[in-house]
Amino acid sequence: MDLISNIDNMEKEELKTIIFKLMNDIEQLKNELAKYKNPNTPPSANKHLKPNTQGLKSEDKKRGAPKGHKGTTRIQIPIRKEVINSHICPNCKSSHVVDKQILKRVVEDVSDEVKPEIVESEIHKKECKNCGHVFIPEHNTTPLIGKFGINIMVLVVFIKFMLRGVLRKSSTFFDKNFTLKMTPATINTIIKRVADASEIEYNAIKYRIKIAKIVYIDETSFSVLGKKWWVWVFRTEHDILLVIRPSRGNNVLEEILGKDYTGTVICDCWRAYNYLSNAQLQRCWAHLIRKSKLLETIAGKNFHKKLKRLFKEIKQFNSSKHTELERTEKYEIMTKELNKLIKYYSKYDDLMPVVKYINFNLENWFTCIKIEGVEPTNNFAEQAIRETVVVRKIIGAFRSESGKDNYEILASLMATWQLKDVDIKAELKQMLIKNLCFC
């Protein structure tokens, strides 16, 4: 009110300065908000922008386990019994005490200190005088290089990659909980040794990605030695591959898939994917819907609703089995419908960015209709890269190329084993024994 009441008394130039500053502040705030609310950022990444529902109760849904869910009770079988008793009153020191109640509890616990043991192994490297074969006994579990055993290596990798531990805090954890003094540099050396031992498995994932019929791909930035690099994720039904490169261009696609890749790639509309001219591309509908959702005019809102209807139609069609001919016909029908839609809305200038976005990739929006087993969105790849986004928030950057190399190898293996729902600890331990304990 003070500003309004004094407008008549202010010089025009001074008023222009205030307005200009306010407009500049608004633009800065819009640019800052665009970092979080944009078509390339999924809503799950911006939980702080969602309404606060804490304390609110659903009126039509009962809280708790879903209907039909079978409850589980932890089975505990004691291996020893401990009697906690006393015959002296701690207050008056009298021995005239009786049991008022006996409480029975069964708990799981660990010892106060988990101490590592130092083992000297005498490994007999043998040579067969009959055939000349040189070997180490197959039951060996002692690494031939380094001062730490397989179990410690597994524990270090778990803390680093499963618990997202940083080197300095991991060092403190080992010192306080295992009475095992390891500097951050030592932990880093262990991680590098494990990564080096994992290269065979990592290259095997690379090969399976290259020959896969369907691949979901996404990329995100990551600082390496102060420069902007890119983390690429390639996900199939059974494998997840991470590669970190200084490029967001098609040279990475050529490296991993090859320039003659003929499978199906699900991706966003980044122009580098156009390089895969022999592949079938499925552009991400989630990106498109997020982009159209930002349209604010009445025509824009109607355009958004019709795109959502097409997306719903895709999911309904793919929810049942269809012949190859039915899929091809449906693909043609829906592509024509989308083409008709963008031609109609191209008369609105404010809708042209979305219209062009669709038109540049018109043949690639319904590949998921034509080819069975293909998703209409790139959510699988976004889910696979989410862990790396969290790691980026924790460590900020890779401060060496070796750290980058270690991460892409071990993160790929851990993510792949997790995707396959196998025992990660057993897989890692078996791999390290195979690659570190023999000639």
C-alpha positions as CSV (number, residue, x, y, z in Angstrom):
1,M,0.0,0.0,0.0
2,D,2.9,2.4,0.7
3,L,4.2,1.9,-2.8
4,I,0.8,2.5,-4.4
5,S,0.1,5.6,-2.3
6,N,3.4,7.1,-3.2
7,I,3.3,6.5,-6.9
8,D,2.2,10.0,-7.7
9,N,5.2,11.4,-5.8
10,M,7.8,9.2,-7.6
11,E,9.7,10.1,-10.6
12,K,8.8,8.2,-13.8
13,E,12.4,6.9,-14.2
14,E,12.5,5.6,-10.7
15,L,9.2,3.8,-11.3
16,K,10.5,2.2,-14.5
17,T,13.6,1.0,-12.6
18,I,11.4,-0.7,-10.0
19,I,9.2,-2.4,-12.7
20,F,12.3,-3.5,-14.7
21,K,13.8,-5.0,-11.5
22,L,10.5,-6.9,-10.7
23,M,10.2,-8.2,-14.2
24,N,13.9,-9.4,-14.1
25,D,13.3,-11.1,-10.8
26,I,10.2,-12.9,-12.3
27,E,12.3,-14.1,-15.2
28,Q,15.0,-15.4,-12.9
29,L,12.4,-17.3,-10.8
30,K,10.9,-18.8,-14.0
31,N,14.3,-20.0,-15.2
32,E,15.0,-21.5,-11.8
33,L,11.7,-23.3,-11.7
34,A,12.3,-24.6,-15.2
35,K,15.2,-26.7,-13.8
36,Y,12.6,-28.7,-11.9
37,K,9.4,-28.5,-13.9
38,N,10.2,-29.4,-17.5
39,P,9.2,-32.3,-19.9
40,N,12.6,-34.0,-19.4
41,T,12.2,-34.3,-15.6
42,P,9.8,-37.0,-14.3
43,P,7.4,-35.9,-11.5
44,S,9.0,-38.5,-9.1
45,A,12.1,-36.3,-9.1
46,N,10.3,-33.3,-7.7
47,K,8.5,-34.6,-4.6
48,H,9.1,-31.2,-3.0
49,L,6.8,-29.6,-5.6
50,K,3.9,-31.9,-4.8
51,P,1.2,-31.0,-2.3
52,N,1.8,-32.0,1.3
53,T,-0.5,-35.0,2.2
54,Q,1.1,-35.7,5.6
55,G,-1.6,-36.4,8.2
56,L,-4.4,-36.7,5.6
57,K,-6.6,-39.8,5.6
58,S,-8.2,-41.4,2.7
59,E,-12.0,-41.5,3.1
60,D,-12.7,-44.4,0.8
61,K,-9.7,-46.7,1.4
62,K,-8.6,-48.6,4.4
63,R,-5.0,-48.2,5.5
64,G,-2.8,-51.2,5.8
65,A,-1.9,-54.3,3.7
66,P,-3.8,-54.9,0.4
67,K,-6.7,-57.3,0.5
68,G,-5.6,-60.9,0.2
69,H,-2.0,-60.1,1.3
70,K,-0.5,-63.0,3.3
71,G,1.2,-61.7,6.4
72,T,4.6,-63.1,7.4
73,T,6.0,-63.7,10.8
74,R,9.8,-63.9,11.3
75,I,10.9,-67.4,12.3
76,Q,13.4,-67.3,15.1
77,I,15.0,-70.5,16.4
78,P,17.3,-69.8,19.4
79,I,20.7,-71.5,19.4
80,R,21.4,-70.7,23.1
81,K,19.4,-69.8,26.2
82,E,20.3,-66.9,28.5
83,V,18.8,-66.7,32.0
84,I,18.7,-63.2,33.5
85,N,18.0,-63.6,37.2
86,S,18.9,-62.0,40.5
87,H,18.6,-63.1,44.2
88,I,19.4,-59.7,45.7
89,C,17.3,-56.6,45.9
90,P,19.3,-53.7,44.4
91,N,17.4,-51.3,46.7
92,C,17.7,-52.7,50.2
93,K,20.1,-55.6,49.5
94,S,17.6,-58.2,50.9
95,S,17.7,-61.8,49.7
96,H,14.0,-62.2,50.3
97,V,13.0,-61.9,46.6
98,V,10.5,-63.9,44.5
99,D,9.5,-64.0,40.9
100,K,6.7,-61.6,40.2
101,Q,6.7,-62.3,36.4
102,I,8.9,-64.1,34.0
103,L,9.3,-62.3,30.6
104,K,10.3,-64.4,27.7
105,R,11.9,-62.7,24.7
106,V,13.6,-64.1,21.6
107,V,15.9,-61.6,19.8
108,E,18.5,-61.6,17.1
109,D,21.8,-59.7,17.8
110,V,25.4,-59.6,16.9
111,S,28.5,-59.5,19.1
112,D,29.8,-56.1,20.3
113,E,32.9,-56.3,18.1
114,V,33.2,-58.1,14.8
115,K,36.9,-58.7,14.6
116,P,38.6,-59.7,11.4
117,E,41.0,-62.6,11.5
118,I,44.4,-62.7,9.9
119,V,45.0,-66.0,8.1
120,E,48.2,-67.1,6.5
121,S,47.5,-69.3,3.5
122,E,49.9,-71.7,2.0
123,I,48.7,-72.1,-1.6
124,H,50.2,-75.0,-3.5
125,K,50.4,-74.2,-7.2
126,K,50.5,-77.6,-8.9
127,E,51.8,-78.9,-12.2
128,C,50.6,-82.1,-13.7
129,K,53.6,-84.2,-14.9
130,N,51.3,-86.1,-17.2
131,C,49.8,-83.3,-19.3
132,G,51.7,-80.2,-18.1
133,H,48.6,-78.5,-16.7
134,V,49.4,-75.9,-14.0
135,F,46.6,-75.2,-11.5
136,I,45.7,-74.0,-8.0
137,P,43.4,-76.3,-5.9
138,E,39.7,-75.5,-6.8
139,H,38.8,-74.9,-3.1
140,N,41.1,-71.9,-2.7
141,T,39.3,-68.7,-1.6
142,T,42.4,-66.6,-0.9
143,P,43.2,-63.8,-3.5
144,L,46.6,-64.1,-5.1
145,I,47.0,-60.3,-5.0
146,G,46.4,-57.9,-2.1
147,K,46.2,-58.0,1.7
148,F,42.4,-58.4,2.1
149,G,40.2,-61.4,1.7
150,I,37.1,-61.9,-0.4
151,N,34.6,-61.3,2.4
152,I,36.1,-57.9,3.2
153,M,36.1,-57.0,-0.5
154,V,32.4,-57.9,-0.7
155,L,31.7,-55.8,2.4
156,V,33.5,-52.8,1.0
157,V,31.6,-53.0,-2.3
158,F,28.2,-53.4,-0.5
159,I,28.9,-50.3,1.7
160,K,30.0,-48.3,-1.3
161,F,27.3,-49.3,-3.8
162,M,24.3,-50.6,-1.9
163,L,24.5,-48.1,1.0
164,R,26.1,-45.3,-1.1
165,G,28.9,-44.9,1.4
166,V,31.6,-42.3,0.8
167,L,35.2,-43.3,1.3
168,R,35.9,-41.2,4.4
169,K,32.8,-42.4,6.3
170,S,33.4,-46.0,5.2
171,S,36.9,-45.8,6.7
172,T,35.4,-44.7,10.0
173,F,32.7,-47.4,9.9
174,F,35.4,-50.2,9.5
175,D,37.5,-48.7,12.3
176,K,34.6,-48.4,14.8
177,N,32.6,-51.5,14.0
178,F,35.2,-54.0,12.8
179,T,38.4,-52.7,14.6
180,L,39.8,-52.7,11.1
181,K,41.9,-49.7,10.2
182,M,41.6,-48.8,6.5
183,T,42.3,-45.4,5.1
184,P,40.0,-44.0,2.4
185,A,42.9,-44.7,-0.1
186,T,42.9,-48.3,0.9
187,I,39.2,-48.7,0.4
188,N,39.5,-47.0,-3.0
189,T,42.3,-49.5,-3.9
190,I,40.0,-52.4,-2.9
191,I,37.2,-51.0,-5.1
192,K,39.5,-50.7,-8.0
193,R,40.8,-54.3,-7.5
194,V,37.2,-55.6,-7.5
195,A,36.3,-53.5,-10.6
196,D,39.3,-54.9,-12.4
197,A,38.3,-58.4,-11.5
198,S,34.7,-57.6,-12.8
199,E,35.7,-56.5,-16.4
200,I,35.0,-60.0,-17.9
201,E,31.4,-59.9,-16.5
202,Y,31.0,-56.2,-17.5
203,N,32.1,-56.9,-21.1
204,A,29.6,-59.8,-21.2
205,I,26.8,-57.4,-20.3
206,K,28.0,-55.1,-23.1
207,Y,27.8,-58.0,-25.6
208,R,24.3,-59.0,-24.5
209,I,23.1,-55.4,-24.8
210,K,24.6,-55.2,-28.3
211,I,22.7,-58.3,-29.5
212,A,19.4,-57.5,-27.6
213,K,16.3,-57.1,-29.7
214,I,14.8,-54.4,-27.4
215,V,16.9,-51.7,-25.5
216,Y,15.8,-48.8,-23.4
217,I,18.2,-45.9,-23.3
218,D,18.6,-42.7,-21.3
219,E,21.4,-40.4,-20.4
220,T,22.1,-37.8,-17.7
221,S,25.0,-35.4,-17.0
222,F,27.7,-36.1,-14.4
223,S,30.8,-34.0,-13.6
224,V,34.1,-35.8,-14.1
225,L,37.3,-33.8,-13.1
226,G,35.3,-30.6,-13.3
227,K,34.0,-31.2,-16.8
228,K,30.5,-32.2,-18.0
229,W,30.3,-35.8,-18.9
230,W,27.3,-38.1,-19.5
231,V,26.1,-41.3,-17.9
232,W,24.4,-43.5,-20.4
233,V,22.1,-46.3,-19.3
234,F,21.2,-49.2,-21.6
235,R,18.6,-51.5,-20.2
236,T,17.1,-54.8,-21.5
237,E,14.9,-57.4,-19.9
238,H,17.8,-58.9,-18.0
239,D,20.7,-56.5,-18.1
240,I,21.6,-52.9,-17.2
241,L,24.7,-51.3,-18.6
242,L,26.2,-48.0,-17.5
243,V,28.8,-46.1,-19.5
244,I,30.2,-42.7,-18.6
245,R,31.5,-40.7,-21.6
246,P,32.5,-37.1,-22.3
247,S,29.9,-37.1,-25.1
248,R,26.1,-37.1,-25.5
249,G,26.4,-37.7,-29.2
250,N,25.8,-40.7,-31.5
251,N,29.4,-41.9,-31.1
252,V,28.4,-43.5,-27.8
253,L,25.5,-45.3,-29.5
254,E,27.9,-46.6,-32.2
255,E,30.3,-47.8,-29.5
256,I,27.7,-49.8,-27.5
257,L,25.2,-50.9,-30.2
258,G,27.1,-50.5,-33.4
259,K,26.1,-48.4,-36.4
260,D,24.1,-51.3,-38.0
261,Y,22.0,-52.1,-35.0
262,T,18.6,-53.4,-36.2
263,G,16.7,-53.9,-32.9
264,T,14.2,-51.6,-31.2
265,V,15.3,-48.7,-29.1
266,I,13.0,-46.9,-26.7
267,C,14.3,-43.3,-26.1
268,D,13.4,-39.7,-25.8
269,C,13.5,-37.3,-28.8
270,W,17.2,-36.4,-28.4
271,R,18.5,-36.0,-31.9
272,A,21.5,-38.3,-31.3
273,Y,19.2,-41.3,-31.5
274,N,18.4,-40.5,-35.2
275,Y,21.8,-42.0,-35.9
276,L,20.3,-45.4,-35.4
277,S,18.8,-45.4,-38.9
278,N,18.5,-49.2,-39.1
279,A,16.8,-49.5,-35.8
280,Q,13.1,-49.2,-34.9
281,L,12.7,-46.2,-32.6
282,Q,10.0,-45.8,-30.0
283,R,9.8,-42.2,-28.7
284,C,8.8,-41.7,-25.1
285,W,5.2,-40.8,-24.5
286,A,5.9,-39.8,-20.9
287,H,8.1,-37.0,-22.2
288,L,5.4,-35.9,-24.7
289,I,2.6,-35.9,-22.1
290,R,4.8,-33.9,-19.7
291,K,5.5,-31.4,-22.5
292,S,1.9,-31.0,-23.6
293,K,0.8,-30.6,-20.0
294,L,2.6,-27.3,-19.8
295,L,0.3,-25.8,-22.5
296,E,-1.9,-23.2,-20.8
297,T,-4.4,-22.1,-23.5
298,I,-7.8,-23.7,-24.0
299,A,-6.6,-25.1,-27.4
300,G,-3.5,-26.4,-25.6
301,K,-5.4,-28.1,-22.9
302,N,-7.6,-29.8,-25.5
303,F,-4.5,-30.9,-27.4
304,H,-3.1,-32.4,-24.2
305,K,-6.4,-34.3,-23.5
306,K,-6.4,-35.8,-26.9
307,L,-2.8,-36.9,-26.6
308,K,-3.6,-38.5,-23.3
309,R,-6.4,-40.3,-24.9
310,L,-4.1,-41.7,-27.6
311,F,-1.7,-42.8,-24.9
312,K,-4.5,-44.6,-23.0
313,E,-5.5,-46.3,-26.3
314,I,-2.0,-47.6,-26.7
315,K,-2.0,-49.2,-23.2
316,Q,-5.5,-50.7,-23.8
317,F,-4.4,-52.2,-27.1
318,N,-1.2,-53.7,-25.7
319,S,-3.0,-55.2,-22.7
320,S,-4.2,-58.1,-25.0
321,K,-2.7,-60.4,-27.6
322,H,-2.8,-59.4,-31.3
323,T,-1.5,-60.8,-34.5
324,E,1.3,-59.2,-36.5
325,L,-1.2,-58.0,-39.1
326,E,-3.5,-56.5,-36.5
327,R,-0.6,-54.6,-35.0
328,T,0.5,-53.3,-38.4
329,E,-3.0,-52.1,-39.2
330,K,-3.4,-50.5,-35.8
331,Y,0.0,-48.7,-36.2
332,E,-1.1,-47.2,-39.5
333,I,-4.5,-46.1,-38.1
334,M,-3.0,-44.4,-35.0
335,T,-0.2,-42.7,-36.9
336,K,-2.7,-41.2,-39.3
337,E,-4.8,-40.1,-36.4
338,L,-1.9,-38.4,-34.7
339,N,-0.9,-36.8,-38.0
340,K,-4.4,-35.4,-38.4
341,L,-4.3,-34.1,-34.9
342,I,-1.1,-32.1,-35.3
343,K,-2.2,-30.7,-38.6
344,Y,-5.3,-29.3,-36.9
345,Y,-3.4,-27.8,-34.0
346,S,-0.6,-26.4,-36.1
347,K,-2.7,-23.3,-36.7
348,Y,-2.0,-22.2,-33.1
349,D,1.3,-20.5,-32.7
350,D,1.7,-21.3,-29.0
351,L,1.3,-25.0,-29.7
352,M,3.9,-25.2,-32.5
353,P,6.8,-26.4,-30.2
354,V,4.8,-29.5,-29.3
355,V,3.5,-30.0,-32.8
356,K,7.1,-29.9,-34.2
357,Y,8.2,-32.2,-31.4
358,I,5.7,-34.8,-32.6
359,N,6.1,-34.2,-36.3
360,F,9.9,-34.6,-36.3
361,N,9.4,-38.1,-35.0
362,L,5.9,-38.9,-36.5
363,E,6.8,-42.5,-37.5
364,N,8.2,-43.4,-34.1
365,W,5.3,-42.8,-31.7
366,F,3.5,-46.1,-32.3
367,T,6.4,-48.6,-32.7
368,C,5.1,-50.1,-29.4
369,I,1.9,-51.0,-31.3
370,K,3.7,-52.5,-34.3
371,I,6.2,-54.6,-32.2
372,E,5.0,-56.8,-29.4
373,G,6.8,-56.4,-26.0
374,V,7.8,-52.7,-26.5
375,E,6.7,-50.1,-23.9
376,P,5.4,-46.7,-25.0
377,T,7.6,-44.9,-22.5
378,N,11.2,-44.8,-21.5
379,N,10.4,-45.3,-17.8
380,F,12.5,-48.5,-17.6
381,A,15.7,-46.6,-18.5
382,E,14.7,-43.7,-16.2
383,Q,14.3,-46.1,-13.3
384,A,17.7,-47.7,-14.1
385,I,19.5,-44.3,-14.1
386,R,17.8,-43.0,-10.9
387,E,20.3,-44.6,-8.6
388,T,23.1,-42.7,-10.4
389,V,21.2,-39.5,-10.0
390,V,21.1,-40.1,-6.2
391,V,24.8,-40.9,-6.2
392,R,25.4,-37.6,-8.1
393,K,23.7,-35.7,-5.4
394,I,25.8,-37.4,-2.7
395,I,29.3,-37.2,-4.2
396,G,28.9,-34.3,-6.6
397,A,31.5,-35.4,-9.1
398,F,34.0,-38.1,-10.0
399,R,37.5,-36.7,-9.1
400,S,39.4,-39.2,-11.2
401,E,38.8,-41.2,-14.3
402,S,39.6,-44.4,-12.5
403,G,36.8,-43.6,-10.0
404,K,34.5,-43.2,-13.0
405,D,35.7,-46.5,-14.5
406,N,35.1,-48.3,-11.2
407,Y,31.6,-46.9,-10.8
408,E,30.4,-47.8,-14.3
409,I,31.6,-51.4,-14.0
410,L,30.4,-52.2,-10.5
411,A,27.2,-50.2,-10.7
412,S,26.3,-52.1,-13.9
413,L,26.9,-55.5,-12.3
414,M,25.0,-54.6,-9.1
415,A,22.1,-53.2,-11.0
416,T,22.0,-56.2,-13.3
417,W,22.0,-58.7,-10.5
418,Q,19.3,-56.7,-8.7
419,L,17.2,-56.7,-11.9
420,K,17.5,-60.5,-12.1
421,D,16.6,-60.8,-8.4
422,V,19.5,-63.0,-7.6
423,D,21.6,-63.1,-4.4
424,I,24.0,-60.2,-5.1
425,K,26.4,-61.1,-2.3
426,A,26.7,-64.7,-3.5
427,E,27.2,-63.6,-7.2
428,L,29.8,-61.0,-6.2
429,K,31.7,-63.5,-4.0
430,Q,31.6,-66.2,-6.6
431,M,32.9,-63.8,-9.3
432,L,35.8,-62.6,-7.1
433,I,36.9,-66.1,-6.2
434,K,36.8,-67.1,-9.8
435,N,38.8,-64.1,-11.0
436,L,41.2,-63.4,-8.1
437,C,42.0,-66.7,-6.5
438,F,43.3,-68.7,-9.5
439,C,46.0,-68.4,-12.2
